[in-house]
Amino acid sequence: MQNNPVQNNPTAFWLGLVVTFVGLVGMVYWVFLASGHPRLRHTILFLVIAAAGAALASFARPRAPILETSQ
């Protein structure tokens, strides 16, 4: 794997989870509570925010160290 500062970074992982849930809560709020006629662009915007947070969390999730064996 490449040496990426996002990989195995607990702060980035939690930030990704928070962004994911903010996007989902924003979408649910906008669709069900904010108006009787939800707008498609706002719904898509919140889905994109949730997807970006999920992608960040998946890249930054904690991983066990990889043990390299030489033969």
MARKE-96604 format. One line per 2 residues: number of its first residue (from 1); for each residue x, y, z of C-alpha. Coordinates in nm, 4 decimals. Each point is the difference from the previous one (the first is absolute). Example, Ala and Ser with C-alpha at 12.3 -4.5 7.8 and 13.67 -1.06 7.14 Angstrom:
BEGIN
1) 1.2300,-0.4500,0.7800; 0.1370,0.3440,-0.0660;
! end
This chain:
BEGIN
1) 0.0000,0.0000,0.0000; 0.1044,0.3555,-0.0536;
3) 0.0917,0.2188,0.2933; -0.3137,0.2143,0.0075;
5) -0.0664,0.2304,0.3002; -0.3722,-0.0845,-0.0119;
7) 0.0526,-0.3750,0.0373; -0.0295,-0.1332,0.3534;
9) -0.0731,0.3476,0.1361; -0.2547,-0.0071,0.2857;
11) -0.0798,0.3707,-0.0275; -0.0785,-0.0254,-0.3710;
13) -0.2055,-0.3135,0.0666; -0.2214,0.1723,0.2575;
15) -0.0266,0.3096,-0.2172; -0.1186,-0.2232,-0.2853;
17) -0.2620,-0.1599,0.2227; -0.1227,0.3385,0.1216;
19) -0.0235,0.1344,-0.3562; -0.1889,-0.3130,-0.1069;
21) -0.2578,0.0364,0.2739; -0.0315,0.3758,-0.0514;
23) -0.0776,-0.0681,-0.3659; -0.2555,-0.2682,0.0848;
25) -0.1683,0.2072,0.2707; -0.0058,0.3024,-0.2298;
27) -0.1600,-0.2055,-0.2746; -0.2644,-0.1450,0.2336;
29) -0.0720,0.3460,0.1417; -0.0312,0.1558,-0.3432;
31) -0.2171,-0.2761,-0.1456; -0.2365,-0.0544,0.2927;
33) -0.0022,0.3119,0.2167; 0.1144,0.3104,-0.1859;
35) -0.2616,0.0107,-0.2728; -0.2941,-0.1845,-0.1386;
37) 0.1667,-0.0058,-0.3415; 0.3622,-0.1142,0.0283;
39) 0.2343,0.1278,-0.2657; 0.2048,-0.2544,-0.1847;
41) 0.3198,0.2053,-0.0086; 0.0082,0.0360,0.3811;
43) -0.0647,-0.3705,0.0460; 0.2809,-0.0835,-0.2431;
45) 0.2303,0.2521,0.1712; -0.0514,-0.1657,0.3383;
47) 0.0523,-0.3449,-0.1551; 0.3284,0.1193,-0.1522;
49) 0.1096,0.1372,0.3393; -0.0868,-0.3325,0.1647;
51) 0.1862,-0.1940,-0.2699; 0.3082,0.2209,0.0366;
53) 0.0009,-0.0573,0.3753; -0.0390,-0.3745,-0.0470;
55) 0.2881,-0.0064,-0.2484; 0.2217,0.1962,0.2387;
57) -0.0894,-0.2308,0.2886; 0.0685,-0.3109,-0.2063;
59) 0.3449,0.1226,-0.1070; 0.0906,0.1153,0.3502;
61) -0.1304,-0.2999,0.1930; 0.2390,-0.1519,0.2522;
63) 0.1885,-0.2994,-0.1362; 0.2276,-0.2544,0.1579;
65) 0.3641,0.0374,-0.0981; 0.1065,-0.2091,-0.2973;
67) 0.2787,-0.2393,0.0817; 0.2309,-0.0518,-0.2933;
69) 0.1690,-0.3342,-0.0208; 0.3059,-0.0437,-0.2133;
71) 0.0721,-0.3356,-0.1537;
! end
